[in-house]
């Protein structure tokens, strides 16, 4: 059981242009990203399910080779082990939810 | 794999004063709630982990009998099977993330 103030959480630039704050529970990781425009995230995949929620700005998410332009209020569910990549069309804020925990995002 | 526009998702008043939109994946449910002030949510528990994120307004979340006043930007991790209740101090927007899926929120 824990309480966190997002405004006070340490943030970390995990990839160039992708700065995140992370909440972990036993089974979940929630990542709050600030993303700079025009910084590509190369194609990758992971066993974690991922739900992408664009909060501000516009992000191009490419899943299995198909690009999707996602504006504020759009949500995309990426199943386990599906290759995906992305790039901010503008500066963006995105909330990503992962299951299970992203151990690699524990700093 | 699915894409959703939150602004176009059907919403449902699940409890009096608690109106939600729901995203489900294989392992997760994300609930986007609009909550009216002064509508109590009685104490309950469930096997699902729950991460509560107050987006707007102020919500009093009581966990194991201890009240916590949560303003915008506050996040609370509720482990499995922990009794909790709540009430909006003001009108609020809250994002709840559950694992596993809340089958009872599939309409």
Backbone of each chain as ProteinMPNN parsed JSONL, in Angstrom:
{"seq_chain_A": "XXXXXXXXXXXXXXXXXXXXXXXXXXXXXXXXXXXXXXXXXXXXXXXXXXXXXXXXXXXXXXXXXXXXXXXXXXXXXXXXXXXXXXXXXXXXXXXXXXXXXXXXXXX", "coords_chain_A": {"N_chain_A": [[0.857, -1.177, 0.0], [0.68, 2.108, -0.962], [1.215, 5.633, -1.256], [1.509, 8.199, -3.62], [2.8, 11.268, -4.863], [2.463, 12.575, -7.894], [3.576, 14.953, -8.827], [5.808, 15.239, -7.315], [7.377, 13.062, -7.798], [10.431, 11.551, -8.771], [11.79, 12.053, -12.017], [12.925, 10.481, -15.048], [15.014, 10.416, -17.878], [14.585, 8.015, -20.052], [14.879, 7.059, -22.622], [16.295, 8.893, -25.379], [14.558, 11.888, -25.402], [12.353, 10.839, -24.14], [10.944, 11.066, -21.191], [10.23, 9.865, -18.03], [7.955, 9.161, -15.28], [7.351, 6.765, -12.741], [5.103, 4.345, -11.473], [4.853, 1.557, -9.478], [3.198, -1.489, -8.776], [2.404, -4.691, -7.288], [1.782, -6.152, -9.579], [1.686, -4.425, -11.708], [2.941, -1.744, -13.784], [2.793, 1.719, -14.065], [3.49, 4.238, -16.305], [4.269, 7.607, -16.595], [4.781, 9.65, -19.134], [6.711, 12.32, -20.51], [7.14, 13.423, -23.69], [9.285, 14.35, -26.263], [8.794, 16.023, -29.368], [9.445, 14.395, -32.505], [11.356, 12.485, -31.806], [12.41, 9.412, -32.399], [11.207, 6.245, -31.297], [12.638, 3.226, -31.418], [11.607, 0.161, -33.102], [10.368, -2.41, -31.033], [9.662, -5.128, -28.752], [7.902, -6.782, -26.073], [7.155, -9.022, -23.37], [5.17, -7.952, -21.79], [1.826, -6.883, -21.519], [0.528, -3.815, -22.854], [-1.025, -0.734, -22.354], [-1.634, 2.133, -24.035], [-2.133, 5.516, -23.483], [-2.863, 8.513, -24.807], [-2.462, 11.638, -23.526], [-1.927, 14.339, -23.948], [-1.138, 16.195, -26.908], [0.18, 14.745, -29.998], [0.823, 11.509, -31.147], [2.562, 9.19, -33.115], [1.984, 5.907, -33.339], [3.283, 2.896, -34.268], [2.279, -0.258, -35.044], [2.993, -3.541, -35.523], [3.891, -2.786, -38.047], [1.93, -1.054, -38.976], [0.999, 2.291, -39.074], [-0.459, 4.473, -36.618], [-2.075, 7.416, -35.984], [-2.33, 9.069, -33.051], [-4.245, 11.153, -31.145], [-5.005, 13.381, -28.345], [-6.745, 11.693, -25.796], [-6.96, 9.287, -27.037], [-6.66, 5.746, -26.954], [-4.678, 2.851, -26.98], [-4.445, -0.621, -27.138], [-1.887, -2.805, -26.735], [-1.075, -6.066, -27.281], [0.769, -8.753, -25.611], [4.142, -9.198, -26.644], [4.007, -8.046, -29.196], [5.406, -6.378, -31.902], [6.314, -2.935, -31.827], [6.635, 0.594, -32.488], [7.429, 4.137, -32.279], [6.751, 7.718, -32.555], [6.793, 11.097, -31.522], [4.569, 13.337, -32.91], [4.028, 15.845, -32.157], [5.185, 17.56, -29.171], [4.316, 15.489, -26.426], [2.15, 14.12, -23.876], [1.938, 11.018, -22.363], [0.315, 8.235, -20.873], [1.364, 5.119, -20.012], [0.386, 1.825, -19.344], [1.492, -1.148, -17.923], [1.535, -4.725, -17.768], [2.985, -7.761, -16.852], [4.837, -6.173, -14.102], [7.221, -3.733, -15.141], [10.249, -4.489, -14.675], [12.573, -3.415, -15.582], [12.116, -0.721, -15.477], [12.403, -0.004, -12.898], [14.133, 2.04, -10.841]], "CA_chain_A": [[0.0, 0.0, 0.0], [1.522, 3.288, -0.973], [0.635, 6.856, -1.789], [2.544, 8.921, -4.355], [2.44, 12.555, -5.453], [3.14, 12.578, -9.197], [4.359, 16.184, -9.037], [7.055, 15.14, -6.537], [8.134, 11.855, -8.166], [11.622, 11.741, -9.611], [11.605, 11.61, -13.397], [14.16, 9.995, -15.644], [14.998, 10.293, -19.34], [14.894, 6.593, -20.244], [15.398, 7.061, -23.989], [16.384, 10.313, -25.755], [13.268, 12.516, -25.665], [11.294, 10.121, -23.402], [11.209, 11.264, -19.771], [9.107, 9.213, -17.365], [7.772, 8.906, -13.837], [6.892, 5.378, -12.712], [4.411, 3.791, -10.308], [4.862, 0.096, -9.537], [2.51, -2.296, -7.764], [2.902, -6.063, -7.41], [1.544, -6.726, -10.904], [1.542, -3.375, -12.712], [3.721, -0.506, -13.824], [2.2, 2.839, -14.806], [4.528, 5.204, -16.682], [3.792, 8.918, -17.044], [5.848, 10.133, -20.016], [6.785, 13.558, -21.309], [7.821, 12.988, -24.916], [9.599, 15.458, -27.17], [8.485, 15.775, -30.781], [10.466, 13.988, -33.491], [12.353, 11.566, -31.247], [11.882, 8.071, -32.691], [11.385, 5.087, -30.41], [12.791, 2.125, -32.384], [10.715, -0.994, -32.933], [10.731, -3.33, -29.964], [8.515, -5.865, -28.213], [8.126, -7.268, -24.712], [6.06, -9.909, -22.971], [4.169, -7.2, -21.042], [0.741, -6.138, -22.138], [0.717, -2.366, -22.712], [-2.132, 0.135, -22.775], [-1.105, 3.473, -24.314], [-3.18, 6.556, -23.393], [-2.316, 9.836, -25.134], [-3.129, 12.637, -22.686], [-1.754, 15.622, -24.643], [-0.296, 16.147, -28.096], [-0.118, 13.726, -31.007], [1.879, 10.495, -31.201], [2.356, 8.152, -34.135], [2.322, 4.572, -32.825], [3.284, 1.915, -35.357], [2.118, -1.585, -34.445], [3.108, -4.553, -36.588], [4.099, -2.12, -39.324], [0.81, -0.17, -39.351], [1.042, 3.511, -38.271], [-1.712, 5.01, -36.089], [-1.913, 8.756, -35.415], [-3.146, 9.103, -31.834], [-4.348, 12.445, -30.478], [-5.398, 13.348, -26.932], [-7.938, 10.916, -25.516], [-6.929, 7.995, -27.74], [-6.095, 4.64, -26.173], [-4.321, 1.714, -27.837], [-4.074, -1.81, -26.377], [-0.867, -3.615, -27.423], [-0.93, -7.35, -26.584], [2.116, -9.256, -25.34], [5.082, -9.635, -27.685], [3.694, -7.455, -30.507], [6.386, -5.326, -32.207], [5.768, -1.583, -31.986], [7.577, 1.71, -32.461], [6.643, 5.357, -32.198], [7.406, 9.029, -32.635], [5.92, 12.229, -31.233], [4.329, 14.306, -33.99], [4.248, 17.065, -31.364], [5.444, 17.179, -27.787], [3.163, 14.714, -25.946], [2.106, 13.415, -22.588], [1.342, 9.697, -22.527], [0.334, 7.3, -19.748], [1.45, 3.709, -20.413], [0.171, 0.857, -18.274], [2.093, -2.433, -18.281], [1.339, -5.89, -16.906], [3.355, -7.534, -15.452], [5.708, -5.045, -13.77], [8.435, -3.48, -15.909], [11.375, -4.478, -13.73], [13.615, -2.545, -16.16], [11.794, 0.677, -15.163], [12.635, 0.256, -11.474], [15.441, 2.706, -10.77]], "C_chain_A": [[0.892, 1.225, 0.0], [0.796, 4.433, -1.637], [1.774, 7.649, -2.424], [1.964, 10.231, -4.869], [3.196, 12.659, -6.776], [4.02, 13.811, -9.377], [5.708, 16.106, -8.325], [7.89, 13.923, -6.923], [9.34, 12.226, -9.026], [11.307, 11.297, -11.038], [12.955, 11.294, -14.009], [13.999, 9.921, -17.163], [15.503, 8.89, -19.688], [15.455, 6.357, -21.644], [15.487, 8.547, -24.378], [15.004, 10.866, -26.128], [12.105, 11.902, -24.915], [11.615, 10.147, -21.913], [9.997, 10.769, -18.979], [9.155, 9.253, -15.854], [7.025, 7.578, -13.73], [6.261, 5.025, -11.371], [4.413, 2.274, -10.481], [3.988, -0.472, -8.421], [3.069, -3.709, -7.874], [2.838, -6.559, -8.854], [1.611, -5.717, -12.042], [2.664, -2.361, -12.633], [2.933, 0.512, -14.627], [3.301, 3.873, -15.023], [3.866, 6.476, -17.178], [4.939, 9.57, -17.823], [5.616, 11.567, -20.464], [7.663, 13.213, -22.509], [8.045, 14.204, -25.808], [9.283, 15.054, -28.606], [9.71, 15.249, -31.522], [11.607, 13.18, -32.908], [11.834, 10.134, -31.453], [12.189, 7.064, -31.581], [11.465, 3.87, -31.332], [11.855, 0.948, -32.095], [11.266, -1.937, -31.864], [9.483, -4.127, -29.587], [8.9, -6.372, -26.832], [6.943, -8.136, -24.328], [4.937, -9.179, -22.25], [3.049, -6.724, -21.962], [0.984, -4.644, -21.91], [-0.545, -1.655, -23.174], [-1.594, 1.563, -22.834], [-2.265, 4.463, -24.27], [-2.519, 7.91, -23.659], [-3.135, 10.889, -24.385], [-3.064, 14.017, -23.356], [-0.891, 15.402, -25.873], [-0.718, 15.048, -29.053], [1.085, 12.805, -31.163], [1.553, 9.517, -32.318], [2.892, 6.832, -33.591], [2.198, 3.587, -33.983], [3.306, 0.521, -34.741], [2.069, -2.609, -35.574], [3.149, -3.886, -37.968], [3.013, -1.162, -39.758], [0.851, 1.088, -38.479], [-0.36, 3.974, -37.859], [-1.407, 6.381, -35.492], [-2.876, 8.888, -34.232], [-3.096, 10.501, -31.222], [-4.788, 12.268, -29.035], [-6.707, 12.581, -26.77], [-7.988, 9.586, -26.245], [-6.171, 6.973, -26.885], [-5.832, 3.475, -27.123], [-3.864, 0.565, -26.95], [-3.107, -2.646, -27.217], [-0.72, -4.933, -26.664], [0.546, -7.713, -26.367], [2.866, -9.546, -26.639], [4.766, -9.133, -29.094], [4.692, -6.324, -30.788], [5.71, -3.967, -32.416], [6.891, -0.561, -31.888], [6.751, 2.982, -32.408], [7.473, 6.603, -32.377], [6.367, 10.097, -32.293], [5.801, 13.119, -32.46], [4.462, 15.713, -33.411], [4.839, 16.616, -30.03], [4.174, 16.519, -27.249], [3.294, 14.404, -24.467], [1.345, 12.115, -22.807], [1.4, 8.958, -21.196], [0.326, 5.89, -20.325], [1.221, 2.847, -19.186], [0.658, -0.501, -18.748], [1.713, -3.502, -17.262], [2.092, -7.052, -17.536], [4.258, -6.304, -15.296], [6.885, -4.948, -14.744], [9.592, -3.375, -14.929], [12.487, -3.544, -14.233], [13.313, -1.063, -15.963], [11.851, 0.94, -13.658], [14.041, 0.819, -11.33], [15.844, 2.896, -9.318]], "O_chain_A": [[1.761, 1.368, 0.86], [-0.103, 4.244, -2.457], [2.859, 7.763, -1.854], [0.799, 10.301, -5.259], [4.417, 12.812, -6.788], [5.079, 13.737, -10.0], [6.643, 16.82, -8.686], [9.004, 13.764, -6.424], [9.265, 13.1, -9.89], [10.638, 10.285, -11.244], [13.992, 11.774, -13.552], [12.989, 9.432, -17.67], [16.702, 8.62, -19.624], [16.379, 5.565, -21.832], [14.816, 9.377, -23.764], [14.362, 10.373, -27.056], [10.977, 12.382, -25.031], [12.435, 9.37, -21.425], [8.871, 11.2, -19.227], [10.214, 9.36, -15.235], [6.153, 7.297, -14.552], [6.783, 5.345, -10.303], [4.012, 1.771, -11.53], [4.027, -0.007, -7.282], [4.113, -3.906, -8.496], [3.719, -7.29, -9.306], [1.596, -6.1, -13.212], [3.259, -2.141, -11.578], [2.459, 0.221, -15.726], [3.954, 4.323, -14.081], [3.012, 6.441, -18.064], [5.94, 9.988, -17.239], [4.491, 11.975, -20.755], [8.797, 12.762, -22.349], [7.127, 14.98, -26.073], [9.476, 13.906, -29.005], [10.848, 15.604, -31.214], [12.711, 13.185, -33.452], [10.918, 9.701, -30.754], [13.282, 7.044, -31.014], [10.471, 3.513, -31.965], [11.379, 0.778, -30.973], [12.464, -2.216, -31.808], [8.383, -3.829, -30.052], [10.076, -6.388, -26.468], [5.857, -8.005, -24.893], [3.847, -9.732, -22.108], [3.306, -6.221, -23.056], [1.572, -4.252, -20.903], [-1.07, -1.937, -24.251], [-1.161, 2.125, -21.828], [-3.273, 4.266, -24.95], [-1.724, 8.395, -22.854], [-4.344, 11.012, -24.586], [-4.038, 14.77, -23.329], [-0.019, 14.533, -25.885], [-1.81, 14.49, -28.946], [2.22, 13.263, -31.295], [0.415, 9.07, -32.453], [4.098, 6.664, -33.408], [1.139, 3.465, -34.598], [4.231, 0.166, -34.011], [1.214, -2.546, -36.457], [2.528, -4.357, -38.921], [3.142, -0.515, -40.797], [0.748, 0.978, -37.257], [-1.313, 3.883, -38.632], [-0.574, 6.496, -34.593], [-4.093, 8.823, -34.405], [-2.031, 10.975, -30.829], [-4.927, 11.143, -28.555], [-7.66, 12.798, -27.519], [-8.95, 8.833, -26.094], [-5.197, 7.29, -26.202], [-6.667, 3.153, -27.968], [-2.992, 0.749, -26.101], [-3.471, -3.135, -28.286], [-0.283, -4.926, -25.513], [1.444, -7.049, -26.885], [2.3, -10.068, -27.6], [5.207, -9.729, -30.077], [4.808, -5.401, -29.983], [4.682, -3.862, -33.085], [7.941, -0.81, -31.295], [5.523, 2.933, -32.481], [8.704, 6.573, -32.357], [5.214, 10.015, -32.715], [6.804, 13.599, -32.988], [4.936, 16.637, -34.071], [4.976, 15.417, -29.786], [3.069, 16.947, -27.583], [4.382, 14.423, -23.892], [0.247, 12.11, -23.365], [2.396, 9.034, -20.476], [-0.601, 5.509, -21.039], [1.786, 3.098, -18.122], [0.293, -0.959, -19.831], [1.586, -3.232, -16.068], [1.85, -7.323, -18.712], [4.421, -5.509, -16.222], [7.471, -5.962, -15.123], [9.881, -2.296, -14.413], [13.235, -2.964, -13.446], [14.165, -0.224, -16.252], [11.399, 1.987, -13.194], [15.022, 0.152, -11.658], [16.914, 3.438, -9.04]]}, "seq_chain_B": "XXXXXXXXXXXXXXXXXXXXXXXXXXXXXXXXXXXXXXXXXXXXXXXXXXXXXXXXXXXXXXXXXXXXXXXXXXXXXXXXXXXXXXXXXXXXXXXXXXXXXXXXXXX", "coords_chain_B": {"N_chain_B": [[-5.604, -6.511, -30.01], [-6.446, -3.182, -30.007], [-8.005, -0.038, -30.649], [-9.144, 2.871, -29.089], [-11.343, 5.636, -28.683], [-11.534, 7.782, -26.158], [-13.34, 9.886, -25.868], [-15.487, 9.061, -27.311], [-16.367, 6.737, -26.171], [-18.878, 4.716, -24.687], [-20.451, 5.669, -21.651], [-21.196, 4.749, -18.264], [-23.284, 4.841, -15.432], [-22.26, 3.385, -12.702], [-22.377, 3.129, -9.958], [-24.385, 5.144, -7.756], [-23.625, 8.416, -8.635], [-21.149, 7.756, -9.662], [-19.754, 7.563, -12.615], [-18.585, 5.803, -15.348], [-16.073, 5.066, -17.896], [-14.69, 2.356, -19.694], [-11.777, 0.453, -20.335], [-10.63, -2.574, -21.491], [-8.128, -5.074, -21.391], [-6.344, -8.158, -21.973], [-5.419, -8.674, -19.396], [-5.925, -6.488, -17.837], [-8.002, -3.833, -16.53], [-8.906, -0.54, -17.221], [-10.419, 2.166, -15.743], [-12.16, 5.106, -16.354], [-13.346, 7.528, -14.456], [-16.06, 9.776, -13.788], [-16.917, 11.538, -11.029], [-19.363, 12.444, -8.725], [-19.525, 14.984, -6.217], [-19.787, 14.18, -2.726], [-21.012, 11.667, -2.791], [-21.14, 8.704, -1.335], [-19.002, 5.864, -1.572], [-19.487, 2.714, -0.549], [-17.666, 0.686, 1.883], [-15.647, -1.881, 0.55], [-14.071, -4.79, -0.925], [-11.794, -6.515, -3.131], [-10.311, -9.089, -5.152], [-8.652, -7.957, -7.033], [-5.755, -6.054, -7.731], [-5.482, -2.505, -7.354], [-4.892, 0.641, -8.752], [-5.226, 3.898, -7.954], [-5.731, 6.996, -9.44], [-5.98, 10.307, -9.025], [-7.233, 12.694, -11.104], [-8.558, 15.123, -11.417], [-9.994, 17.395, -9.05], [-10.944, 16.542, -5.631], [-10.649, 13.718, -3.592], [-11.709, 11.62, -0.991], [-10.186, 8.86, 0.11], [-10.58, 5.975, 1.886], [-8.719, 3.6, 3.453], [-8.443, 0.527, 4.855], [-9.632, 1.651, 7.103], [-8.32, 4.065, 7.438], [-8.426, 7.424, 6.575], [-7.579, 9.175, 3.548], [-6.883, 12.183, 2.059], [-6.995, 12.939, -1.234], [-5.705, 14.893, -3.726], [-5.53, 16.38, -7.056], [-3.267, 14.638, -9.129], [-2.405, 12.845, -7.281], [-1.623, 9.497, -6.363], [-2.657, 6.269, -5.447], [-1.86, 3.082, -4.328], [-3.642, 0.202, -4.004], [-3.477, -2.854, -2.541], [-4.379, -6.323, -3.333], [-7.502, -7.446, -2.071], [-7.832, -5.646, 0.055], [-9.768, -3.8, 2.269], [-11.646, -0.926, 1.271], [-13.025, 2.378, 0.958], [-14.814, 5.335, -0.181], [-15.243, 8.884, -0.939], [-16.238, 11.672, -2.88], [-14.84, 14.764, -2.262], [-15.035, 17.014, -3.699], [-16.52, 17.408, -6.996], [-14.971, 15.016, -9.097], [-12.381, 13.696, -11.255], [-11.19, 10.501, -11.871], [-8.77, 8.033, -12.594], [-8.805, 4.63, -12.513], [-6.878, 1.72, -12.291], [-6.981, -1.718, -12.775], [-5.957, -5.049, -11.948], [-6.403, -8.501, -11.925], [-8.527, -8.362, -14.913], [-11.575, -6.536, -14.499], [-14.207, -8.254, -14.606], [-16.782, -7.69, -13.926], [-17.141, -5.141, -14.794], [-17.521, -5.279, -17.454], [-19.713, -4.487, -19.909]], "CA_chain_B": [[-5.128, -5.168, -30.361], [-7.608, -2.347, -30.276], [-7.838, 1.403, -30.5], [-10.385, 3.433, -28.539], [-11.406, 7.085, -28.491], [-12.235, 7.942, -24.876], [-14.457, 10.839, -25.969], [-16.61, 8.385, -27.97], [-16.75, 5.516, -25.452], [-20.101, 4.78, -23.887], [-20.2, 5.701, -20.212], [-22.259, 4.102, -17.507], [-23.3, 5.143, -14.0], [-22.146, 2.049, -12.109], [-22.925, 3.36, -8.627], [-24.909, 6.521, -7.78], [-22.585, 9.443, -8.61], [-19.893, 7.212, -10.215], [-20.001, 7.274, -14.021], [-17.281, 5.356, -15.851], [-15.767, 4.488, -19.213], [-13.838, 1.207, -19.354], [-10.901, -0.17, -21.331], [-10.213, -3.902, -21.028], [-7.189, -5.879, -22.17], [-6.425, -9.537, -21.456], [-5.077, -8.762, -17.977], [-6.14, -5.202, -17.169], [-9.117, -2.92, -16.799], [-8.701, 0.859, -16.846], [-11.709, 2.849, -15.597], [-12.113, 6.572, -16.303], [-14.55, 7.893, -13.702], [-16.527, 11.101, -13.363], [-17.499, 11.272, -9.71], [-20.024, 13.616, -8.143], [-19.201, 15.24, -4.807], [-20.679, 13.778, -1.621], [-21.667, 10.375, -3.031], [-20.25, 7.73, -0.698], [-18.798, 4.5, -2.092], [-19.354, 1.94, 0.694], [-16.465, -0.15, 1.994], [-15.676, -3.126, -0.216], [-12.732, -5.268, -1.298], [-11.808, -7.404, -4.299], [-8.973, -9.681, -5.328], [-7.88, -7.181, -8.001], [-4.966, -4.881, -7.389], [-6.086, -1.27, -7.875], [-4.106, 1.874, -8.635], [-6.142, 5.042, -8.038], [-5.042, 8.227, -9.85], [-6.902, 11.448, -9.046], [-6.853, 13.578, -12.213], [-9.131, 16.443, -11.094], [-10.824, 17.431, -7.864], [-10.399, 15.984, -4.388], [-11.358, 12.494, -3.217], [-11.249, 11.015, 0.259], [-10.099, 7.403, -0.004], [-10.332, 5.384, 3.203], [-8.151, 2.266, 3.239], [-8.31, -0.133, 6.162], [-10.092, 2.551, 8.153], [-7.527, 5.301, 7.505], [-8.792, 8.31, 5.463], [-6.514, 9.895, 2.839], [-7.402, 13.192, 1.146], [-6.179, 12.882, -2.446], [-5.964, 15.919, -4.727], [-5.084, 16.062, -8.42], [-1.874, 14.206, -9.217], [-2.083, 11.854, -6.246], [-1.796, 8.102, -6.778], [-2.695, 5.363, -4.297], [-1.833, 1.667, -4.718], [-4.403, -0.64, -3.079], [-3.206, -4.267, -2.844], [-5.507, -7.261, -3.394], [-8.317, -7.83, -0.908], [-7.758, -4.656, 1.136], [-11.026, -3.038, 2.306], [-11.528, 0.511, 1.024], [-14.252, 3.109, 0.661], [-14.425, 6.668, -0.638], [-16.259, 9.914, -1.209], [-15.725, 12.882, -3.506], [-14.937, 16.023, -1.504], [-15.583, 17.841, -4.783], [-16.595, 16.593, -8.213], [-13.616, 14.517, -9.385], [-12.077, 12.707, -12.293], [-10.24, 9.514, -11.36], [-8.455, 6.862, -13.417], [-8.485, 3.43, -11.735], [-6.332, 0.599, -13.061], [-7.197, -2.97, -12.049], [-5.395, -6.296, -12.452], [-6.766, -8.782, -13.319], [-9.682, -7.669, -15.512], [-12.845, -6.448, -13.77], [-15.253, -8.833, -15.468], [-18.055, -7.06, -13.565], [-17.239, -3.856, -15.492], [-17.768, -5.506, -18.884], [-21.163, -4.303, -20.098]], "C_chain_B": [[-6.344, -4.315, -30.658], [-7.29, -0.908, -29.975], [-9.187, 1.965, -30.071], [-10.242, 4.951, -28.432], [-12.219, 7.325, -27.224], [-13.449, 8.858, -25.008], [-15.693, 10.163, -26.571], [-17.069, 7.133, -27.228], [-18.041, 5.74, -24.678], [-19.737, 4.864, -22.408], [-21.432, 5.186, -19.478], [-22.155, 4.511, -16.036], [-23.391, 3.807, -13.256], [-22.67, 2.058, -10.673], [-23.472, 4.792, -8.646], [-23.769, 7.546, -7.632], [-21.265, 9.011, -9.219], [-20.157, 6.733, -11.643], [-18.671, 6.962, -14.69], [-17.283, 4.959, -17.308], [-14.664, 3.466, -18.98], [-13.069, 0.701, -20.564], [-10.467, -1.511, -20.745], [-9.162, -4.475, -21.973], [-7.301, -7.305, -21.638], [-6.272, -9.562, -19.933], [-5.491, -7.547, -17.154], [-7.515, -4.628, -17.469], [-8.702, -1.526, -16.345], [-10.068, 1.538, -16.878], [-11.467, 4.351, -15.505], [-13.423, 7.045, -15.691], [-14.776, 9.395, -13.67], [-17.317, 10.847, -12.085], [-18.113, 12.564, -9.182], [-19.658, 13.746, -6.669], [-20.251, 14.603, -3.892], [-21.504, 12.525, -1.898], [-20.77, 9.278, -2.461], [-20.204, 6.403, -1.46], [-18.555, 3.628, -0.865], [-18.102, 1.06, 0.701], [-16.668, -1.471, 1.26], [-14.236, -3.58, -0.413], [-12.891, -6.233, -2.457], [-10.393, -7.947, -4.474], [-8.076, -8.879, -6.267], [-6.993, -6.169, -7.3], [-5.627, -3.648, -8.006], [-5.107, -0.113, -7.686], [-5.041, 3.038, -8.944], [-5.322, 6.285, -8.401], [-6.078, 9.344, -9.937], [-6.402, 12.449, -10.098], [-7.341, 15.006, -11.952], [-9.93, 16.313, -9.815], [-10.141, 16.816, -6.657], [-11.281, 14.834, -3.935], [-10.806, 12.008, -1.891], [-11.339, 9.502, 0.133], [-9.734, 6.856, 1.374], [-9.912, 3.933, 2.993], [-7.847, 1.661, 4.6], [-8.608, 0.84, 7.301], [-9.357, 3.875, 8.26], [-7.899, 6.198, 6.326], [-7.57, 9.031, 4.885], [-7.185, 10.894, 1.907], [-6.473, 13.267, -0.064], [-6.618, 13.973, -3.418], [-5.428, 15.489, -6.084], [-3.601, 15.714, -8.417], [-1.476, 13.206, -8.152], [-2.451, 10.454, -6.741], [-1.738, 7.223, -5.533], [-2.76, 3.929, -4.816], [-2.538, 0.859, -3.63], [-4.127, -2.102, -3.436], [-4.501, -5.089, -2.883], [-6.185, -7.387, -2.037], [-8.227, -6.884, 0.29], [-9.054, -3.841, 1.15], [-10.797, -1.533, 2.111], [-12.909, 1.087, 0.708], [-13.842, 4.51, 0.225], [-15.596, 7.605, -0.77], [-15.569, 11.109, -1.877], [-15.921, 14.073, -2.583], [-15.459, 17.108, -2.442], [-15.943, 16.883, -5.91], [-15.164, 16.215, -8.599], [-13.579, 13.783, -10.712], [-10.975, 11.805, -11.748], [-10.02, 8.454, -12.429], [-8.061, 5.73, -12.467], [-7.955, 2.364, -12.677], [-6.419, -0.652, -12.201], [-6.47, -4.115, -12.743], [-5.787, -7.402, -11.484], [-7.99, -7.975, -13.768], [-10.868, -7.664, -14.547], [-13.951, -6.967, -14.69], [-16.603, -8.171, -15.185], [-18.198, -5.668, -14.179], [-17.313, -4.052, -17.007], [-19.269, -5.456, -19.11], [-21.55, -4.664, -21.525]], "O_chain_B": [[-7.183, -4.69, -31.478], [-6.424, -0.597, -29.157], [-10.231, 1.595, -30.607], [-9.168, 5.473, -28.132], [-13.43, 7.106, -27.202], [-14.467, 8.645, -24.349], [-16.814, 10.629, -26.37], [-18.065, 6.524, -27.619], [-18.266, 6.802, -24.097], [-18.805, 4.193, -21.964], [-22.546, 5.19, -20.003], [-21.063, 4.523, -15.466], [-24.451, 3.186, -13.19], [-23.323, 1.111, -10.233], [-23.051, 5.585, -9.488], [-23.045, 7.543, -6.637], [-20.337, 9.816, -9.291], [-20.705, 5.652, -11.859], [-17.733, 7.755, -14.612], [-18.303, 4.577, -17.882], [-13.786, 3.691, -18.147], [-13.616, 0.54, -21.655], [-9.986, -1.564, -19.613], [-9.286, -4.377, -23.194], [-8.253, -7.626, -20.926], [-6.911, -10.367, -19.256], [-5.418, -7.568, -15.925], [-8.11, -4.898, -18.512], [-8.211, -1.346, -15.23], [-10.779, 1.497, -17.882], [-10.674, 4.814, -14.685], [-14.477, 6.973, -16.323], [-13.839, 10.184, -13.545], [-18.255, 10.05, -12.061], [-17.486, 13.623, -9.187], [-19.5, 12.748, -5.965], [-21.429, 14.504, -4.236], [-22.571, 12.338, -1.312], [-19.739, 8.959, -3.054], [-21.225, 5.896, -1.924], [-17.528, 3.776, -0.202], [-17.553, 0.736, -0.352], [-17.729, -2.09, 1.345], [-13.296, -2.847, -0.105], [-13.991, -6.711, -2.733], [-9.417, -7.355, -4.014], [-6.865, -9.097, -6.295], [-7.436, -5.496, -6.37], [-6.258, -3.74, -9.059], [-4.564, 0.085, -6.599], [-5.575, 3.148, -10.047], [-4.329, 6.587, -7.739], [-6.945, 9.332, -10.811], [-5.295, 12.978, -9.992], [-6.633, 15.974, -12.229], [-10.481, 15.252, -9.523], [-8.929, 16.596, -6.651], [-12.505, 14.954, -3.896], [-9.593, 11.982, -1.683], [-12.43, 8.936, 0.058], [-8.712, 7.226, 1.952], [-10.66, 3.137, 2.425], [-7.088, 2.221, 5.391], [-7.924, 0.848, 8.324], [-9.72, 4.721, 9.077], [-7.713, 5.793, 5.179], [-6.662, 9.438, 5.61], [-7.976, 10.499, 1.051], [-5.3, 13.618, 0.069], [-7.759, 13.98, -3.879], [-4.933, 14.373, -6.243], [-2.787, 16.396, -7.793], [-0.329, 12.762, -8.119], [-3.448, 10.26, -7.437], [-0.879, 7.408, -4.671], [-3.61, 3.599, -5.642], [-2.096, 0.831, -2.481], [-4.503, -2.548, -4.52], [-5.572, -4.606, -2.513], [-5.529, -7.427, -0.996], [-8.516, -7.285, 1.417], [-9.405, -3.244, 0.132], [-9.888, -0.946, 2.698], [-13.817, 0.386, 0.26], [-12.658, 4.844, 0.254], [-16.76, 7.207, -0.725], [-14.468, 11.503, -1.492], [-17.043, 14.36, -2.167], [-16.215, 17.993, -2.04], [-15.703, 15.681, -5.802], [-14.247, 17.021, -8.44], [-14.599, 13.317, -11.22], [-9.962, 12.278, -11.234], [-10.965, 8.025, -13.092], [-7.1, 5.856, -11.708], [-8.525, 2.133, -13.743], [-5.991, -0.655, -11.048], [-6.376, -4.15, -13.97], [-5.523, -7.259, -10.29], [-8.422, -7.039, -13.094], [-11.134, -8.656, -13.867], [-14.549, -6.208, -15.453], [-17.463, -8.092, -16.063], [-19.272, -5.071, -14.094], [-17.182, -3.087, -17.761], [-20.013, -6.276, -18.573], [-22.723, -4.577, -21.887]]}, "name": "protein", "num_of_chains": 2, "seq": "XXXXXXXXXXXXXXXXXXXXXXXXXXXXXXXXXXXXXXXXXXXXXXXXXXXXXXXXXXXXXXXXXXXXXXXXXXXXXXXXXXXXXXXXXXXXXXXXXXXXXXXXXXXXXXXXXXXXXXXXXXXXXXXXXXXXXXXXXXXXXXXXXXXXXXXXXXXXXXXXXXXXXXXXXXXXXXXXXXXXXXXXXXXXXXXXXXXXXXXXXXXXXXXXXXXXXX"}
